[in-house]
């Protein structure tokens, strides 16, 4: 623990933390300082801001712990590793070393999957044949075709899968993760969010290879969504938080173009989706044309399109599954 001379009152403490982080090149120094102090004090950021207005004193042990986490953040340790949580849409997920920290841009990827799943809920009739695992009368509602089946491949922390499961009530959500450390984080988050929603199976988590997992669902899935590793081998991320702390297995997509893993995801989506089902996959901004071509070459989808993230950058490929016969003739 670092012992430094820092201001005693919370107002001065936040200003000191923000100045320290700004000097270290952290992009959002004031926000990070408030969140770190909130973590140390065991309150939310709104309470920190309220105490700043009041000029509330801060105990020595809390000031010392705050100085410690500010120093670690100034060394570019991810904020989310220091607080132990990462926000994603309406969720707060546990994260740390060994799992990719979910990003705001991926929230738009989740939104496309959520919108499609909600469309399935509202549809009066099933929009294509389903596998024996997913067909038949819904035991909860007594209706047919109203419970969308969604698969999240390379789930990491479970962020996308949990967003769909909590925002589309009644959906059947499956998450696949191969890496042991990431799988543990996903299991932790699925358990915690499931407990909060009173559901032991809010998301069905599978540890396995995304290319071959869930064969029992083949041809019966409504939505396949993925944020796979896709960074090319030589493209080291600029941010130290990413390059030095996100696991390489979650970043680098293999192959000269970084799209070897995404190619496997595309093939898995073609296998899993029912005719008319939707595929959504995140990629790097520079990979938009290559991602569309990769999907189109399978012959399993209608022409792929590129969609933008929250900042207007081309960051995901979206395509709808054609009929099985068309896929066979086009491959």
Helices and strands as residue ranges (DSSP letters): H 10-23, H 29-41, H 45-54, H 60-74, H 79-83, E 85-88, E 91-94, H 106-122, E 149-153, H 159-167, E 172-177, H 180-196, E 204-207, G 215-217, E 221-226, H 240-243, H 248-251, H 260-272, E 273-282, G 285-287, H 288-297, E 305-308, E 314-320, H 324-330
